[in-house]
Amino acid sequence: MLYLTRRETFNAAHRLFKQEWSDEKNYRVYGKCSNPHWHGHNYELYVTVKGSLDPETGFVINLKLLSKIIKEHVTDKIDHMNINTQVDFMKERLASTENLATAIWEVLDPEIRLLGIELHRIKIVETENNYIEYYGN
C-alpha cells in the first residue's frame, strides 16, 4: 500500500459562535475566535490517499488529477470566502477546523473512491501552532 499526499492552500474567514448563545458566552467558550467581525487564516490542506501502484503509469494517482479534484470540490469553493456564510459544504456546521476537516472528507471521499483508491487522511493547518488530522469515521 502506498500513501500519497497533495498540499493545497486557501485563505478564508470564519467566526466560531453559536447563534443561540449570547456574545458573552461565545467569547467565554471561543475567545477571540468569536469576534463578531470575523477573522481569517491562511490554511494549508493536505489530502492523503492510499492505493496500489499502477504498473502502467507508475502512479497511485496522477497528482494533477488529484489537485484538480481538490480544487473543484474544495478550494475553489472556499478560497477567499467566509466559511460561515458562503461555503455550501459548511452550512449548518460550526466553522471549527475539526468540522471543516470532516466536511472536506465527506466531499472528497466519494470522488476519490471513484478512482479506485481510498482517502486516508485530511490534515488542515490553521496556524503554525494548530492543525487537525482526520482519518474518517
Phi and psi restraints in degrees (value plus and minus 20) as a CYANA .aco file:
   2 LEU   PHI    -132.8   -92.8
   2 LEU   PSI     126.5   166.5
   3 TYR   PHI    -138.1   -98.1
   3 TYR   PSI     111.8   151.8
   4 LEU   PHI    -149.7  -109.7
   4 LEU   PSI     113.6   153.6
   5 THR   PHI    -140.8  -100.8
   5 THR   PSI     115.0   155.0
   6 ARG   PHI    -134.4   -94.4
   6 ARG   PSI     114.0   154.0
   7 ARG   PHI    -124.9   -84.9
   7 ARG   PSI     111.9   151.9
   8 GLU   PHI    -150.4  -110.4
   8 GLU   PSI     141.3   181.3
   9 THR   PHI    -148.4  -108.4
   9 THR   PSI     134.6   174.6
  10 PHE   PHI    -175.8  -135.8
  10 PHE   PSI     137.9   177.9
  11 ASN   PHI    -136.9   -96.9
  11 ASN   PSI     114.8   154.8
  12 ALA   PHI    -175.9  -135.9
  12 ALA   PSI     134.3   174.3
  13 ALA   PHI    -122.4   -82.4
  13 ALA   PSI     135.3   175.3
  14 HIS   PHI    -181.7  -141.7
  14 HIS   PSI     152.2   192.2
  15 ARG   PHI    -162.6  -122.6
  15 ARG   PSI     111.3   151.3
  16 LEU   PHI    -110.2   -70.2
  16 LEU   PSI      93.0   133.0
  17 PHE   PHI    -187.2  -147.2
  17 PHE   PSI     136.9   176.9
  18 LYS   PHI    -134.7   -94.7
  18 LYS   PSI     106.1   146.1
  19 GLN   PHI     -78.9   -38.9
  19 GLN   PSI     -54.2   -14.2
  20 GLU   PHI     -94.1   -54.1
  20 GLU   PSI     -28.8    11.2
  21 TRP   PHI    -117.0   -77.0
  21 TRP   PSI     135.9   175.9
  22 SER   PHI     -92.3   -52.3
  22 SER   PSI     142.2   182.2
  23 ASP   PHI     -79.0   -39.0
  23 ASP   PSI     -55.3   -15.3
  24 GLU   PHI     -84.9   -44.9
  24 GLU   PSI     -64.6   -24.6
  25 LYS   PHI     -87.5   -47.5
  25 LYS   PSI     -61.8   -21.8
  26 ASN   PHI     -78.1   -38.1
  26 ASN   PSI     -61.9   -21.9
  27 TYR   PHI     -85.9   -45.9
  27 TYR   PSI     -60.0   -20.0
  28 ARG   PHI     -81.0   -41.0
  28 ARG   PSI     -60.9   -20.9
  29 VAL   PHI    -102.5   -62.5
  29 VAL   PSI     -65.3   -25.3
  30 TYR   PHI    -127.7   -87.7
  30 TYR   PSI     -25.5    14.5
  31 GLY   PHI      40.9    80.9
  31 GLY   PSI    -164.5  -124.5
  32 LYS   PHI     -82.0   -42.0
  32 LYS   PSI     -39.4     0.6
  33 CYS   PHI     -89.9   -49.9
  33 CYS   PSI     -29.2    10.8
  34 SER   PHI    -116.6   -76.6
  34 SER   PSI      -6.2    33.8
  35 ASN   PHI     -70.4   -30.4
  35 ASN   PSI     100.9   140.9
  36 PRO   PHI     -82.3   -42.3
  36 PRO   PSI     -33.4     6.6
  37 HIS   PHI    -120.3   -80.3
  37 HIS   PSI      -6.3    33.7
  38 TRP   PHI      52.3    92.3
  38 TRP   PSI     151.1   191.1
  39 HIS   PHI    -176.2  -136.2
  39 HIS   PSI     146.3   186.3
  40 GLY   PHI    -155.8  -115.8
  40 GLY   PSI     149.0   189.0
  41 HIS   PHI    -159.4  -119.4
  41 HIS   PSI     135.7   175.7
  42 ASN   PHI    -119.9   -79.9
  42 ASN   PSI      75.9   115.9
  43 TYR   PHI    -103.0   -63.0
  43 TYR   PSI     129.4   169.4
  44 GLU   PHI    -136.4   -96.4
  44 GLU   PSI     108.7   148.7
  45 LEU   PHI    -133.1   -93.1
  45 LEU   PSI     105.5   145.5
  46 TYR   PHI    -134.4   -94.4
  46 TYR   PSI     101.3   141.3
  47 VAL   PHI    -132.5   -92.5
  47 VAL   PSI      97.0   137.0
  48 THR   PHI    -128.8   -88.8
  48 THR   PSI     108.6   148.6
  49 VAL   PHI    -135.9   -95.9
  49 VAL   PSI     140.2   180.2
  50 LYS   PHI    -154.2  -114.2
  50 LYS   PSI     126.9   166.9
  51 GLY   PHI    -199.8  -159.8
  51 GLY   PSI    -195.6  -155.6
  52 SER   PHI    -113.0   -73.0
  52 SER   PSI     136.1   176.1
  53 LEU   PHI     -90.6   -50.6
  53 LEU   PSI     107.2   147.2
  54 ASP   PHI     -99.0   -59.0
  54 ASP   PSI      94.9   134.9
  55 PRO   PHI     -84.7   -44.7
  55 PRO   PSI     -43.8    -3.8
  56 GLU   PHI     -95.9   -55.9
  56 GLU   PSI     -63.8   -23.8
  57 THR   PHI    -116.2   -76.2
  57 THR   PSI     -44.2    -4.2
  58 GLY   PHI      59.9    99.9
  58 GLY   PSI      -9.2    30.8
  59 PHE   PHI    -134.4   -94.4
  59 PHE   PSI     137.6   177.6
  60 VAL   PHI     -99.1   -59.1
  60 VAL   PSI     -65.9   -25.9
  61 ILE   PHI    -174.7  -134.7
  61 ILE   PSI     126.6   166.6
  62 ASN   PHI     -86.4   -46.4
  62 ASN   PSI     103.0   143.0
  63 LEU   PHI     -82.7   -42.7
  63 LEU   PSI     -50.2   -10.2
  64 LYS   PHI     -84.9   -44.9
  64 LYS   PSI     -58.8   -18.8
  65 LEU   PHI     -87.7   -47.7
  65 LEU   PSI     -64.0   -24.0
  66 LEU   PHI     -80.8   -40.8
  66 LEU   PSI     -64.2   -24.2
  67 SER   PHI     -80.8   -40.8
  67 SER   PSI     -62.4   -22.4
  68 LYS   PHI     -81.0   -41.0
  68 LYS   PSI     -63.0   -23.0
  69 ILE   PHI     -84.3   -44.3
  69 ILE   PSI     -65.1   -25.1
  70 ILE   PHI     -82.6   -42.6
  70 ILE   PSI     -66.2   -26.2
  71 LYS   PHI     -83.6   -43.6
  71 LYS   PSI     -66.6   -26.6
  72 GLU   PHI     -83.4   -43.4
  72 GLU   PSI     -61.3   -21.3
  73 HIS   PHI    -117.3   -77.3
  73 HIS   PSI     -36.0     4.0
  74 VAL   PHI    -149.7  -109.7
  74 VAL   PSI     -91.3   -51.3
  75 THR   PHI     -86.6   -46.6
  75 THR   PSI     -54.6   -14.6
  76 ASP   PHI     -84.9   -44.9
  76 ASP   PSI     -45.0    -5.0
  77 LYS   PHI    -107.7   -67.7
  77 LYS   PSI     -39.5     0.5
  78 ILE   PHI    -135.9   -95.9
  78 ILE   PSI     -44.2    -4.2
  79 ASP   PHI     -83.4   -43.4
  79 ASP   PSI     107.7   147.7
  80 HIS   PHI      39.7    79.7
  80 HIS   PSI      16.0    56.0
  81 MET   PHI    -141.0  -101.0
  81 MET   PSI     151.5   191.5
  82 ASN   PHI    -117.2   -77.2
  82 ASN   PSI      95.2   135.2
  83 ILE   PHI     -79.6   -39.6
  83 ILE   PSI     -57.7   -17.7
  84 ASN   PHI     -87.5   -47.5
  84 ASN   PSI     -56.9   -16.9
  85 THR   PHI    -136.2   -96.2
  85 THR   PSI     -36.0     4.0
  86 GLN   PHI    -140.8  -100.8
  86 GLN   PSI     -24.6    15.4
  87 VAL   PHI    -126.7   -86.7
  87 VAL   PSI      92.1   132.1
  88 ASP   PHI     -77.9   -37.9
  88 ASP   PSI     -60.3   -20.3
  89 PHE   PHI     -97.8   -57.8
  89 PHE   PSI     -20.5    19.5
  90 MET   PHI    -129.5   -89.5
  90 MET   PSI     -15.6    24.4
  91 LYS   PHI     -77.4   -37.4
  91 LYS   PSI     119.2   159.2
  92 GLU   PHI      47.2    87.2
  92 GLU   PSI      -2.4    37.6
  93 ARG   PHI    -143.6  -103.6
  93 ARG   PSI     124.2   164.2
  94 LEU   PHI     -83.2   -43.2
  94 LEU   PSI     114.9   154.9
  95 ALA   PHI    -102.5   -62.5
  95 ALA   PSI      26.0    66.0
  96 SER   PHI    -100.6   -60.6
  96 SER   PSI     139.7   179.7
  97 THR   PHI     -85.2   -45.2
  97 THR   PSI     -52.9   -12.9
  98 GLU   PHI     -81.8   -41.8
  98 GLU   PSI     -67.0   -27.0
  99 ASN   PHI     -87.7   -47.7
  99 ASN   PSI     -54.7   -14.7
 100 LEU   PHI     -82.7   -42.7
 100 LEU   PSI     -63.3   -23.3
 101 ALA   PHI     -82.4   -42.4
 101 ALA   PSI     -63.3   -23.3
 102 THR   PHI     -89.1   -49.1
 102 THR   PSI     -56.4   -16.4
 103 ALA   PHI     -86.6   -46.6
 103 ALA   PSI     -61.6   -21.6
 104 ILE   PHI     -83.9   -43.9
 104 ILE   PSI     -59.7   -19.7
 105 TRP   PHI     -76.7   -36.7
 105 TRP   PSI     -68.9   -28.9
 106 GLU   PHI     -81.0   -41.0
 106 GLU   PSI     -52.3   -12.3
 107 VAL   PHI     -96.3   -56.3
 107 VAL   PSI     -64.9   -24.9
 108 LEU   PHI    -103.6   -63.6
 108 LEU   PSI     -51.6   -11.6
 109 ASP   PHI     -73.0   -33.0
 109 ASP   PSI     -70.4   -30.4
 110 PRO   PHI     -84.5   -44.5
 110 PRO   PSI     -53.9   -13.9
 111 GLU   PHI     -87.5   -47.5
 111 GLU   PSI     -61.1   -21.1
 112 ILE   PHI     -88.0   -48.0
 112 ILE   PSI     -62.1   -22.1
 113 ARG   PHI     -81.7   -41.7
 113 ARG   PSI     -52.7   -12.7
 114 LEU   PHI     -80.0   -40.0
 114 LEU   PSI     -42.3    -2.3
 115 LEU   PHI    -109.8   -69.8
 115 LEU   PSI     -21.2    18.8
 116 GLY   PHI      62.6   102.6
 116 GLY   PSI      -3.9    36.1
 117 ILE   PHI    -146.7  -106.7
 117 ILE   PSI     157.0   197.0
 118 GLU   PHI    -139.9   -99.9
 118 GLU   PSI     126.3   166.3
 119 LEU   PHI     -97.1   -57.1
 119 LEU   PSI     110.0   150.0
 120 HIS   PHI    -125.3   -85.3
 120 HIS   PSI     -63.5   -23.5
 121 ARG   PHI    -174.8  -134.8
 121 ARG   PSI     124.0   164.0
 122 ILE   PHI    -134.8   -94.8
 122 ILE   PSI     104.9   144.9
 123 LYS   PHI    -142.4  -102.4
 123 LYS   PSI     109.9   149.9
 124 ILE   PHI    -144.1  -104.1
 124 ILE   PSI     101.9   141.9
 125 VAL   PHI    -115.8   -75.8
 125 VAL   PSI      96.6   136.6
 126 GLU   PHI    -110.1   -70.1
 126 GLU   PSI     -63.3   -23.3
 127 THR   PHI    -160.1  -120.1
 127 THR   PSI     154.0   194.0
 128 GLU   PHI     -84.2   -44.2
 128 GLU   PSI     -36.6     3.4
 129 ASN   PHI    -126.0   -86.0
 129 ASN   PSI     -31.8     8.2
 130 ASN   PHI    -151.0  -111.0
 130 ASN   PSI     109.5   149.5
 131 TYR   PHI    -170.0  -130.0
 131 TYR   PSI     141.1   181.1
 132 ILE   PHI    -146.6  -106.6
 132 ILE   PSI     123.0   163.0
 133 GLU   PHI    -142.7  -102.7
 133 GLU   PSI     114.8   154.8
 134 TYR   PHI    -149.3  -109.3
 134 TYR   PSI     111.6   151.6
 135 TYR   PHI    -134.7   -94.7
 135 TYR   PSI       3.5    43.5
 136 GLY   PHI      65.6   105.6
 136 GLY   PSI    -193.6  -153.6
